[in-house]
Amino acid sequence: MPTLLHNAFVCTGLAGGFIENGAVLIEGTKIAWVGSLSTLPPQAATTKRKDLGGRVVIPGLINTHAHGGLSMHRGCCDDGDLFQWASALAPHTASLTIEDNRAGCTLAVMEMVRNGITTACDCTRYGAGVFASVASEIGMRSLSGALANSPELRPNGRPNWPLALDETKEAIQVYQGNGLCRFYLGGHSPYSCTPQLLTEVKREADALGLHFVLHVAENRRENEMILAQYGKSPLAWLAELGVLDRRSILAHCVWLDEKDVDILADTGAGVAHNPASNAKLASGIAPVPALRRGGIPVGLGTDSTLSNNCLDLFQEMKLSVLLQRAASLDGMIMGASDAFTMATIEGARVLGWEAEIGSLEAGKEADLVVLSLDHPLGLTAERVLSDIVYHAGPQHVHSVMIAGRTIFEGGCFSMIDEAEIRSAIHKHYQTSEMNKETSDA
Ligand SMILES: [Zn+2]
């Protein structure tokens, strides 16, 4: 039976889309209608009704870059730049098993949902289907896959190609039919993959009609390495290899020059911007205003709990604006609507999922978050947008609906027993090889 969510302040995520005394009609997994209660279509008159008590409804937040499987390592390597951090981290992840990955992904998905994230693009080295499996059990939407690497180019590298391809094909068979999962093929980065590997992964991704994920231009030293090796910037090098197009999702893109921005605009690739991770690993601040001026889709990402350490897009929205203003001394360079757009519809565009998710519109999937926001002066479009980006946090998340199903409400998950799962994860962690290495380090 269709359900009408009413008595809500609805933010559709589209320009000017703020509806006081709004309502959302849900039919099956989709949104059938959104609007002001006074314009409710006649067929909605007899539906089941849910009073949201004046709360705010926003599109589900979209995390364009995460590494859920590393969640058990939160806080184990908090200092150093990207390369110091990666070296310090290597011994802790060397023996990571699929079970460790599953436990980490479970913690990550629960944290993301609590924080109003309804879709995440997750990266791992092994177990391309693990995040999809866990997310499906909890009811979250995912774009999952594994990043291939060339073992000789990484500390403690182990080969994971063509294993990642086989795992991804298997995961597609098992999970893609459930309506919540999509998959990609990826490479770790231009400095940890040979050109042969990058082009092979991209070719296989194209053959399967999948997106291609890569970390690019994250740290200045990466650009120096690629320049020394190939005589070009990472972006120019990847464009020459022919691996950039509309189905490329590039994480970070911090160190870009004007030509690189043009390359991104020409190829149609999207960017996953991770402001907290880039700041914590002393990588820098991505040129987001220039990217967006060039029409390049930019979404927000949390990266992992090792480099952040929260999977919280409210923080990323706020930081994305504050860092640009602090660096440019220009208080108008970016605002709340830019951040909200990146966390919703533009993030969906980066993942190639904008026809189905990212905004509250009739015909789209019913992925939405209900926030308990209460402004002392009353709710208006300006105050709600300001609160979402500069004031709100996980403590304001009242409930989360994905594909028309309420999977989290009032602090509880509807499809899983959180206490039981947490207890099993703690038990697993106490006996895992990884934990021994962490405590020995
Ligand atoms: Zn990453």
Residues whose N, C-alpha, C, O or C-beta is under 5 A from the ligand:
A	BS01	ZN	none
